[in-house]
């Protein structure tokens, strides 16, 4: 029946994966819309249990991934080429970087570039640090970059390396299940493998839908500030429709023309905006702060990487987990649900690179850019807010203005920040455009990846098949906003956090799959097209 329907719709896909993914998406969405609050409550309790009992596992896990990836890159396995031994990269370094950046974390930087440092500045993570002090500013930068630096990119790099290694090195299908071939063998082609692929697709769809919803809030906040547009459902739906139209146009154009063009355009505008803040603000202070921020990050990286807030029960009245439970643990659980999407997308654009090039490039290039971004925006924001008693006294009533804005509305933080610069209206308008394109590139990248997971090949399926997934993401976000409102988005965030646990375990297992793959390289020279014989490992 599914095969007949696929022929009627002129689809080129694995019918089981395609139709089960689409069906579960619809069923879950209906349930979420009918009873968002009970679902949110149930999954909220699940998230609380995960954070309380397994938070240590998330923190230890991501740190171990960073260590494993660095070992893989610097060991003799780093010279293994992801593809045939004569394969060469399909994209130049600049285009490669802009695509992985725009598809991965560009949206997060625009959303949190001002909001996260200011939040930690006003509410320090460590109980012994006083708010709005120099120590609070240092801590704010250290934690913000810890969250968005090497550790976040390790969550994307490990699956990306596993996908690229097994798909290109052994000519396996471009599916999530292919990574586990050394562990489950030919069962990747059976019900178990298909279940893994469906799980990865659903995580991508709902994760992107939530992000589109959150991005819409930021764009709506900017348009309200600029044009006085109402902050209501109608405006948000209109924004999503425009974003979906841009994303679908890019999807039809394909990876080389659509996503590559949007990524290059957007990263250029984002860099231009960052340089404007650098040169329109306290330039010398910021240049010194950038250098100092590298030192803050390097100095604090090891302690932060292993900090589990174990003494929270003695330092916080509520006991149990303190600040870190609602920030770091939640963030790792959320981010890992994106790992199949970002991992396969990064693998798709990285064919021909060595493991060393792949790991060092994907880990360090975006992390360095993130550090510079947060140093410029974060230190500028804290300087405007007032660092230390003397500076805050000199600022008078202006002191704490950005902290108050973030407390009131995180989506409005970036636009409140730009009010302190010349050409504020123009810059705020440019920021709205950048946020919109970042979210459009995330959507079209996700649609392309979901289609790959269904077809099992890097070649795009029929245009209407790809468009289906792009439209589905937009409709998911629209229906959540229209029918379930904020309760629906909150419920979905709780769901994704709980879903993050099994996904985290699967990504953890990818390390062992890669180790078995690397072991096969010691036994024989592997040529593309010959799958690893797990009996040899």
FENBELBEL-V204641 format. One record per backbone hydrogen bond with DSSP energy under -1.0 kcal/mol. NH is the residue of the N-H (numbers start at 0). CO is the residue of the C=O. If there is no record, write none. Layout:
BEGIN
nh=NH co=CO
nh=NH co=CO
END
This chain:
BEGIN
nh=4 co=0
nh=5 co=1
nh=6 co=2
nh=7 co=3
nh=8 co=4
nh=10 co=5
nh=13 co=453
nh=17 co=13
nh=18 co=14
nh=19 co=15
nh=20 co=16
nh=21 co=17
nh=22 co=18
nh=23 co=19
nh=24 co=20
nh=25 co=21
nh=26 co=22
nh=27 co=23
nh=28 co=24
nh=29 co=25
nh=30 co=26
nh=31 co=27
nh=32 co=28
nh=33 co=29
nh=34 co=30
nh=38 co=34
nh=39 co=35
nh=40 co=36
nh=41 co=37
nh=42 co=38
nh=43 co=39
nh=44 co=40
nh=45 co=41
nh=46 co=42
nh=47 co=43
nh=48 co=44
nh=49 co=45
nh=50 co=46
nh=51 co=47
nh=52 co=48
nh=53 co=49
nh=54 co=50
nh=57 co=53
nh=58 co=54
nh=59 co=55
nh=60 co=56
nh=61 co=57
nh=62 co=58
nh=63 co=59
nh=64 co=60
nh=65 co=61
nh=66 co=62
nh=67 co=63
nh=68 co=64
nh=69 co=65
nh=70 co=66
nh=71 co=67
nh=72 co=68
nh=73 co=69
nh=74 co=70
nh=77 co=74
nh=78 co=75
nh=79 co=76
nh=81 co=352
nh=82 co=80
nh=86 co=83
nh=95 co=91
nh=96 co=92
nh=97 co=93
nh=98 co=94
nh=99 co=95
nh=100 co=96
nh=101 co=97
nh=102 co=98
nh=104 co=100
nh=105 co=100
nh=108 co=104
nh=109 co=105
nh=110 co=106
nh=111 co=107
nh=112 co=108
nh=115 co=111
nh=117 co=113
nh=118 co=114
nh=119 co=115
nh=120 co=116
nh=121 co=117
nh=122 co=118
nh=128 co=125
nh=131 co=120
nh=132 co=129
nh=136 co=132
nh=137 co=133
nh=138 co=134
nh=139 co=135
nh=140 co=136
nh=141 co=137
nh=142 co=138
nh=143 co=139
nh=144 co=140
nh=145 co=141
nh=146 co=142
nh=147 co=143
nh=148 co=144
nh=152 co=148
nh=153 co=149
nh=154 co=150
nh=156 co=152
nh=157 co=153
nh=159 co=155
nh=160 co=156
nh=161 co=157
nh=162 co=158
nh=163 co=159
nh=164 co=160
nh=165 co=161
nh=166 co=162
nh=167 co=163
nh=168 co=164
nh=171 co=165
nh=173 co=455
nh=174 co=172
nh=178 co=175
nh=179 co=176
nh=180 co=177
nh=182 co=179
nh=183 co=179
nh=184 co=180
nh=186 co=183
nh=187 co=184
nh=188 co=185
nh=189 co=186
nh=192 co=186
nh=193 co=189
nh=194 co=190
nh=195 co=191
nh=196 co=192
nh=197 co=193
nh=198 co=194
nh=199 co=195
nh=200 co=196
nh=201 co=197
nh=202 co=198
nh=203 co=199
nh=204 co=200
nh=205 co=201
nh=206 co=202
nh=207 co=203
nh=208 co=204
nh=209 co=205
nh=210 co=206
nh=211 co=207
nh=212 co=208
nh=213 co=209
nh=214 co=210
nh=215 co=211
nh=216 co=212
nh=217 co=213
nh=218 co=214
nh=219 co=215
nh=220 co=216
nh=221 co=217
nh=222 co=218
nh=223 co=219
nh=224 co=220
nh=225 co=221
nh=226 co=222
nh=228 co=222
nh=231 co=229
nh=235 co=231
nh=236 co=232
nh=237 co=233
nh=238 co=234
nh=239 co=235
nh=240 co=236
nh=241 co=237
nh=242 co=238
nh=243 co=239
nh=244 co=240
nh=245 co=241
nh=246 co=242
nh=247 co=243
nh=248 co=244
nh=249 co=245
nh=250 co=246
nh=251 co=247
nh=252 co=248
nh=253 co=249
nh=257 co=253
nh=258 co=253
nh=259 co=254
nh=261 co=257
nh=262 co=258
nh=263 co=259
nh=264 co=260
nh=265 co=261
nh=266 co=262
nh=267 co=263
nh=268 co=264
nh=269 co=265
nh=270 co=266
nh=271 co=267
nh=272 co=268
nh=273 co=269
nh=274 co=270
nh=275 co=271
nh=276 co=272
nh=277 co=273
nh=278 co=274
nh=279 co=275
nh=280 co=276
nh=282 co=280
nh=285 co=281
nh=286 co=282
nh=287 co=283
nh=288 co=284
nh=289 co=285
nh=290 co=286
nh=291 co=287
nh=292 co=288
nh=293 co=289
nh=294 co=290
nh=295 co=291
nh=296 co=292
nh=297 co=293
nh=298 co=294
nh=299 co=295
nh=300 co=296
nh=303 co=299
nh=304 co=300
nh=311 co=308
nh=313 co=310
nh=314 co=310
nh=315 co=311
nh=318 co=315
nh=328 co=323
nh=330 co=326
nh=331 co=327
nh=332 co=328
nh=333 co=329
nh=334 co=330
nh=335 co=331
nh=337 co=334
nh=341 co=337
nh=342 co=338
nh=343 co=339
nh=344 co=340
nh=345 co=341
nh=346 co=342
nh=347 co=343
nh=348 co=344
nh=349 co=346
nh=351 co=81
nh=352 co=349
nh=354 co=79
nh=355 co=77
nh=357 co=353
nh=358 co=354
nh=359 co=355
nh=360 co=356
nh=361 co=357
nh=362 co=358
nh=363 co=359
nh=364 co=360
nh=367 co=363
nh=368 co=364
nh=369 co=365
nh=370 co=366
nh=371 co=367
nh=372 co=368
nh=373 co=369
nh=374 co=370
nh=375 co=371
nh=376 co=372
nh=377 co=373
nh=378 co=374
nh=379 co=375
nh=380 co=376
nh=381 co=377
nh=382 co=378
nh=383 co=379
nh=384 co=380
nh=385 co=381
nh=387 co=131
nh=391 co=387
nh=392 co=388
nh=393 co=389
nh=394 co=390
nh=395 co=391
nh=397 co=394
nh=398 co=395
nh=399 co=384
nh=400 co=397
nh=403 co=399
nh=404 co=400
nh=405 co=401
nh=406 co=402
nh=407 co=403
nh=408 co=404
nh=412 co=409
nh=415 co=411
nh=416 co=412
nh=417 co=413
nh=419 co=416
nh=420 co=417
nh=426 co=422
nh=427 co=423
nh=428 co=424
nh=429 co=425
nh=430 co=426
nh=431 co=427
nh=432 co=428
nh=433 co=429
nh=434 co=430
nh=435 co=431
nh=436 co=432
nh=437 co=433
nh=438 co=434
nh=439 co=435
nh=440 co=436
nh=441 co=437
nh=442 co=438
nh=443 co=439
nh=444 co=440
nh=445 co=441
nh=446 co=442
nh=447 co=443
nh=448 co=444
nh=449 co=445
nh=450 co=446
nh=451 co=447
nh=452 co=448
nh=453 co=449
nh=454 co=450
nh=455 co=451
nh=465 co=461
nh=466 co=462
nh=467 co=463
nh=468 co=464
nh=469 co=465
nh=470 co=466
nh=471 co=467
nh=472 co=468
nh=473 co=469
nh=474 co=470
nh=475 co=471
nh=476 co=472
nh=477 co=473
nh=478 co=474
nh=479 co=475
nh=480 co=476
nh=481 co=477
nh=482 co=478
nh=483 co=479
nh=484 co=479
nh=488 co=484
nh=489 co=485
nh=490 co=486
nh=491 co=487
nh=492 co=488
nh=493 co=489
nh=494 co=490
nh=495 co=491
nh=496 co=492
nh=497 co=493
nh=498 co=494
nh=499 co=495
nh=500 co=497
nh=502 co=498
nh=503 co=499
nh=504 co=500
nh=505 co=501
nh=506 co=502
nh=507 co=503
nh=508 co=504
nh=510 co=507
nh=512 co=508
nh=513 co=509
nh=514 co=510
nh=515 co=511
nh=516 co=512
nh=517 co=513
nh=518 co=514
nh=519 co=515
nh=523 co=519
nh=529 co=526
nh=535 co=532
END
